[in-house]
Each structure stands twice: as C-alpha cells, then as structure tokens.
Amino acid sequence: MDEKIPEENGETLPAHVEKEEEMEVTMTPQLEHPIVTPGNADISNTETHMEETTATLSLQSVCKTEACEDEDQPAPIKTRDEVLLEELPAVEEVLVSLPEDAELKPVGTVSSIIQQLVIIQSLKDTPPLTDDSVIFTSDRLAVGKVFEVFGPVSSPLYILRFSSEEQIRSKGLTEGLTLYYTPSIKEYAKYILTQQLQV
C-alpha cells in the first residue's frame, strides 16, 4: 500500500496523495464568467481580439469557494405552492384504543424509510385506503395515520409522516415490517371507492 509515484522534479509521493492539477483561467472583458481550461490543454488555436488576463489556479483552491461546500448551499428551489416537510405542522400522536375483538388485516410492508417518512407497499388484493386511515402493528398499537397515497390504485403505496426519525425508531418501524388496518371499524379505515374512479 505504500507504493510510490515519481514526480517530475525527482521527488516521490505516497500513492494515496494526489498531485495537484493546475487549471488555466482566462478572463475577457466581455465575459461574465471565467473560462477554465486544464493547464496542459492546447489553446494555441484560439483566436482572441481582446486583451486577456490569464491566471493559474490549483483545482483545490477553485473548490474552496462557497459554491463547492454543501453546508453553504442555498435552500432547495420550490414552486409557489409547494410546502417542504420542515414547514408542515408537527404530527399529532395517534392515540387509539383498539377493542380486543377488532379484526386486524395486513395492509402492506414497510418498503423504505426516508427521513421522517415511512413508505408502505400495499399487499395484493387489499382494498386501497385513503388519507387519514389508521395503521397498526401486529401488537394492536396504532403507528400513525396515512399522510399520502400514491401509485396505482390496484397496488398503492402509503406514506406515514412522523415528527422525527427518533419517533419512527421508538415505534419499532423497520424495513420489511408488516403493518395492519382494521377493516371493520369505519373511523379507522377509509377506502378509495374504485367504482367511482372507473366512471
């Protein structure tokens, strides 16, 4: 692993240290943005009729600007009516007392967890649920309400939104976990009426 790479001036560097690449920056009065070309590029064929200023910069010094650093990036671009997750109100905890005789049926499995969102892939032959349907674990504990439904009606995906990633962990939600709904209690299970969609 301590392989050496010979340098032009006779010195050697360890293999893991990269040689600093030089770039040539050419600025003309009529251009707003500098033209950056590698230091070893042939620019002899370029015709210019104006006075030019040339400077040589290392690649590392070019990337030390604010535009190269992730933490200094501006807020993401959004449409006029778009609302980011951080701008939504906090999610209310679902406190549901499910009767012992209430039937639980599998609705789907957790396919992924992205930040504060849990995505559930529905199982085949389950009726599609709408927003605000309550989802449960096999222990009959309410996990949360459906925040959004997307995908095909025949096999929809459900999004559960939480206030934090810690809240997701505290509920024991992991990828591959099967979640449930209560078909017999209408206030907890709301359905998409597929007959109305076909009209």
Secondary structure, DSSP 8 states (H G I E B T S, - for coil): ---EEE-TTS-EEETTS----EEEEEE-TT-SS-EEEETTS--TT----S--EEEEEEHHHHTTSGGG-GGG-------TT---GGGS-----------TT---EEEEEEEEEETTEEEEEE-TT---B-TT-EEE-TTS-EEEEEEEEES-TTS-EEEEE-S-HHHHHHTT--TT-EEEE-TT-TTT--B--HHHHH-
